[in-house]
Amino acid sequence: MGEVIVVTSGKGGVGKTTTTANLGAGLASMGYKVVMVDADIGLRNLDVVLGLENRIVYDIVDVTGGHCRLRQALIKDKRLEGLHLLPAAQTKDKTAVSPEQMRDLCGELKKEFDYVIIDCPAGIEQGFRNAIAGAEKAIVVTTPEVSAVRDADRIIGLLEAAELREPKLIINRIRPKMVRQGDMMSIDDIIDILAVELLGVIPEDEMIVITTNRGEPVVLDQNSRSGQAYRNITRRILGEEVPMMNLEEEGGFFNRIKKIIGLK
């Protein structure tokens, strides 16, 4: 029986869908059978991030409404053997899938897949409550901005009220130089406020924009720092002890000197 994990955030635009795509692709690249469920009805994007937008025939609302079989709506990724997507409906009501239907759907999917990763809509409206209904674990994504952290705090409270205890945290788009200058919240500041376990930190990296626009998750890029950060998070989800990566920029003069003399 598989595990159902919801990826959520309070504020939109913090990288939740990109994180969902990379965690799903990361787990599939390690040999696990994974299905990603886009629960952001009306604003689907997970299909585009994965480069699968042209292959959608049926969606999650067609499945829960009985208009097609579950297997007909699943889209198989061409790059990774075990990766599948259940896309969201694009033009229908955000509440078109009820919490009961979501629980039933997740129950069916976890019979067949090792991991069911749900991309939850941002915010605290009914779409959020519907999306988390079938989940057993939760990952909250935030960026180091005051408004995003405040919204993440609200989401963590709602998750715990819904019996999703001990959600894990991913901090996205951290810029070490800005943190050093006091212009950005630090990782410790965010953890102090949210008081949840840190699952990983993703550095600001233009490769995320480049790979997302290509429909290729950056976790599959072996040369990017953000790809390495997502691979580390994937291993932590599997229960491995993986140290946090050094987020300092590698190209600086002093970092090169440190590397030469063996201090890094």
C-alpha positions as CSV (number, residue, x, y, z in Angstrom):
1,M,0.0,0.0,0.0
2,G,1.4,3.4,-1.0
3,E,1.7,6.7,0.8
4,V,-0.3,9.8,0.1
5,I,1.6,13.1,0.5
6,V,0.0,16.6,-0.1
7,V,2.3,19.5,-1.1
8,T,0.7,22.8,-0.1
9,S,1.4,26.4,0.7
10,G,-0.5,29.4,2.0
11,K,0.7,31.9,-0.6
12,G,0.6,31.3,-4.3
13,G,3.7,31.6,-6.5
14,V,6.1,30.1,-3.9
15,G,7.0,27.0,-6.1
16,K,4.5,24.5,-4.8
17,T,3.7,23.0,-8.2
18,T,7.4,22.9,-9.3
19,T,8.2,21.2,-6.0
20,T,5.5,18.6,-6.6
21,A,6.8,17.8,-10.0
22,N,10.4,17.5,-8.8
23,L,9.5,15.3,-5.8
24,G,7.4,13.0,-8.1
25,A,10.1,12.8,-10.8
26,G,12.8,12.3,-8.1
27,L,11.0,9.4,-6.5
28,A,10.3,7.8,-10.0
29,S,13.9,8.2,-11.0
30,M,14.9,6.1,-8.0
31,G,12.6,3.3,-9.2
32,Y,9.4,4.0,-7.3
33,K,6.0,4.0,-8.9
34,V,4.5,7.5,-8.5
35,V,1.3,9.3,-9.4
36,M,1.0,13.0,-9.1
37,V,-2.5,14.4,-8.7
38,D,-3.2,18.0,-9.7
39,A,-5.9,19.1,-7.3
40,D,-5.7,22.8,-8.4
41,I,-9.0,22.6,-10.3
42,G,-9.4,25.6,-12.7
43,L,-5.8,26.6,-12.6
44,R,-3.9,23.4,-13.5
45,N,-0.2,23.8,-14.2
46,L,1.4,20.5,-13.2
47,D,0.9,19.1,-16.7
48,V,2.9,22.1,-18.2
49,V,5.7,21.8,-15.7
50,L,6.0,18.1,-16.7
51,G,5.6,18.8,-20.4
52,L,2.5,16.6,-20.6
53,E,-0.1,19.3,-21.5
54,N,-0.8,18.0,-25.0
55,R,-1.7,14.5,-23.8
56,I,-4.6,15.3,-21.6
57,V,-7.9,13.6,-22.6
58,Y,-9.6,13.1,-19.2
59,D,-9.1,14.7,-15.9
60,I,-9.8,14.3,-12.2
61,V,-13.3,15.6,-12.4
62,D,-14.1,13.1,-15.2
63,V,-12.8,10.3,-12.9
64,T,-14.7,11.3,-9.8
65,G,-17.8,12.0,-11.8
66,G,-17.8,8.6,-13.4
67,H,-17.3,9.8,-16.9
68,C,-14.2,7.7,-17.4
69,R,-12.2,5.0,-15.7
70,L,-9.2,6.0,-13.5
71,R,-6.8,4.3,-15.8
72,Q,-8.1,6.2,-18.8
73,A,-7.3,9.6,-17.2
74,L,-3.7,8.7,-16.0
75,I,-1.0,10.1,-18.3
76,K,2.3,8.1,-18.3
77,D,5.5,10.1,-18.5
78,K,7.7,9.1,-21.4
79,R,11.0,9.7,-19.6
80,L,10.5,7.9,-16.3
81,E,9.0,4.4,-16.3
82,G,7.1,4.7,-13.0
83,L,5.8,8.3,-13.3
84,H,2.1,9.2,-13.9
85,L,-0.1,12.3,-13.8
86,L,-3.8,12.7,-13.0
87,P,-4.5,16.2,-14.4
88,A,-6.9,18.8,-12.9
89,A,-9.9,20.0,-14.8
90,Q,-9.2,23.4,-16.4
91,T,-12.5,25.2,-16.6
92,K,-14.7,23.6,-13.9
93,D,-15.7,24.5,-10.4
94,K,-12.9,24.4,-7.8
95,T,-15.2,22.4,-5.5
96,A,-16.1,19.9,-8.2
97,V,-14.3,17.2,-6.2
98,S,-15.6,16.6,-2.7
99,P,-13.5,15.5,0.3
100,E,-15.2,12.1,0.2
101,Q,-14.4,11.7,-3.5
102,M,-10.8,12.7,-2.9
103,R,-10.4,10.2,-0.1
104,D,-11.9,7.4,-2.3
105,L,-9.6,8.4,-5.2
106,C,-6.5,8.4,-3.0
107,G,-7.5,5.0,-1.6
108,E,-7.7,3.6,-5.1
109,L,-4.4,5.1,-6.2
110,K,-2.3,4.0,-3.3
111,K,-3.3,0.4,-4.0
112,E,-1.3,0.7,-7.2
113,F,1.4,3.3,-6.6
114,D,4.2,3.6,-4.0
115,Y,3.7,7.4,-3.7
116,V,0.6,9.6,-4.4
117,I,1.8,13.2,-4.5
118,I,-1.0,15.8,-4.5
119,D,-0.5,19.3,-5.8
120,C,-2.8,21.3,-3.5
121,P,-4.3,24.7,-4.6
122,A,-2.8,27.7,-2.6
123,G,-4.9,29.3,0.1
124,I,-7.3,28.1,2.7
125,E,-10.5,27.9,0.7
126,Q,-12.6,24.8,0.1
127,G,-10.3,23.6,-2.7
128,F,-7.5,23.3,-0.1
129,R,-9.8,21.3,2.3
130,N,-10.8,19.0,-0.6
131,A,-7.2,18.4,-1.7
132,I,-5.9,17.4,1.8
133,A,-8.8,15.1,2.6
134,G,-7.1,11.9,1.4
135,A,-3.5,12.8,2.5
136,E,-1.5,11.0,5.2
137,K,1.4,13.4,5.3
138,A,1.9,17.0,4.3
139,I,4.8,19.1,3.0
140,V,4.5,22.9,3.2
141,V,6.4,25.1,0.8
142,T,7.4,28.7,1.5
143,T,9.8,31.4,0.3
144,P,11.8,33.6,2.7
145,E,9.3,36.4,2.6
146,V,7.3,37.7,5.5
147,S,3.9,37.3,3.8
148,A,4.7,33.8,2.6
149,V,5.9,32.6,6.0
150,R,2.8,34.1,7.7
151,D,0.5,32.3,5.3
152,A,2.5,29.1,5.8
153,D,2.0,29.4,9.5
154,R,-1.8,29.6,8.9
155,I,-1.7,26.5,6.7
156,I,0.3,24.5,9.2
157,G,-2.4,25.3,11.8
158,L,-5.1,24.1,9.4
159,L,-3.2,20.9,8.6
160,E,-2.8,20.0,12.2
161,A,-6.5,20.7,12.9
162,A,-7.2,18.3,10.0
163,E,-5.1,15.6,11.8
164,L,-2.2,16.0,9.5
165,R,0.3,16.1,12.3
166,E,4.0,17.1,11.9
167,P,4.0,18.6,8.4
168,K,7.5,19.0,6.9
169,L,8.9,22.3,5.5
170,I,10.6,23.2,2.3
171,I,12.1,26.7,2.0
172,N,12.4,27.7,-1.7
173,R,14.4,30.4,-3.4
174,I,16.8,31.2,-0.6
175,R,19.6,33.7,-1.5
176,P,22.6,33.3,0.9
177,K,24.0,36.7,0.0
178,M,20.8,38.5,0.9
179,V,20.5,36.6,4.1
180,R,24.1,37.6,5.1
181,Q,23.2,41.2,4.3
182,G,20.1,41.1,6.5
183,D,17.8,41.6,3.5
184,M,16.2,38.2,3.6
185,M,14.9,36.0,6.4
186,S,17.3,33.2,7.4
187,I,16.5,29.5,7.5
188,D,16.7,29.7,11.3
189,D,14.3,32.6,11.5
190,I,11.7,30.7,9.4
191,I,12.1,27.5,11.5
192,D,11.7,29.5,14.7
193,I,8.5,31.0,13.5
194,L,6.9,27.9,12.0
195,A,8.3,25.3,14.5
196,V,8.1,22.4,12.1
197,E,10.8,20.0,10.8
198,L,12.9,21.2,7.8
199,L,12.8,18.8,4.9
200,G,15.1,20.8,2.6
201,V,16.1,24.2,1.2
202,I,16.1,25.1,-2.5
203,P,18.6,27.8,-3.5
204,E,17.5,30.5,-6.0
205,D,18.6,29.0,-9.4
206,E,17.8,30.1,-12.9
207,M,18.0,26.5,-14.0
208,I,14.6,26.0,-12.4
209,V,13.1,28.6,-14.7
210,I,14.9,27.1,-17.7
211,T,13.9,23.5,-17.0
212,T,10.3,24.3,-16.1
213,N,9.8,26.2,-19.4
214,R,11.1,23.1,-21.1
215,G,8.7,20.8,-19.2
216,E,11.7,18.9,-17.7
217,P,11.9,18.7,-13.8
218,V,15.3,20.2,-12.6
219,V,15.7,17.1,-10.3
220,L,16.8,15.2,-13.4
221,D,19.6,17.8,-14.1
222,Q,22.7,16.3,-12.6
223,N,24.7,19.6,-12.8
224,S,22.4,22.2,-11.1
225,R,22.4,23.0,-7.4
226,S,18.6,23.1,-7.3
227,G,18.5,19.7,-8.9
228,Q,20.9,18.3,-6.2
229,A,18.7,20.0,-3.5
230,Y,15.6,18.2,-4.8
231,R,17.4,14.9,-5.0
232,N,18.5,15.3,-1.4
233,I,14.9,16.0,-0.3
234,T,13.7,12.9,-2.2
235,R,16.2,10.8,-0.3
236,R,15.0,12.3,3.0
237,I,11.4,11.4,2.1
238,L,12.7,7.8,1.7
239,G,14.0,8.0,5.3
240,E,17.7,8.5,4.5
241,E,19.9,10.8,6.7
242,V,21.1,13.4,4.2
243,P,23.0,16.5,5.4
244,M,21.8,19.9,4.2
245,M,23.8,21.1,1.3
246,N,26.2,24.1,1.4
247,L,24.2,27.0,-0.1
248,E,27.1,29.4,-0.6
249,E,27.6,30.3,-4.2
250,E,30.4,28.1,-5.7
251,G,31.7,30.6,-8.2
252,G,33.1,33.2,-5.9
253,F,36.8,33.9,-5.6
254,F,37.0,33.0,-1.9
255,N,35.1,29.8,-2.3
256,R,37.5,28.7,-5.1
257,I,40.4,29.5,-2.8
258,K,38.8,27.5,0.1
259,K,38.3,24.6,-2.3
260,I,41.9,24.7,-3.4
261,I,43.3,24.7,0.1
262,G,40.9,22.0,1.3
263,L,38.7,24.1,3.5
264,K,35.5,23.3,1.5
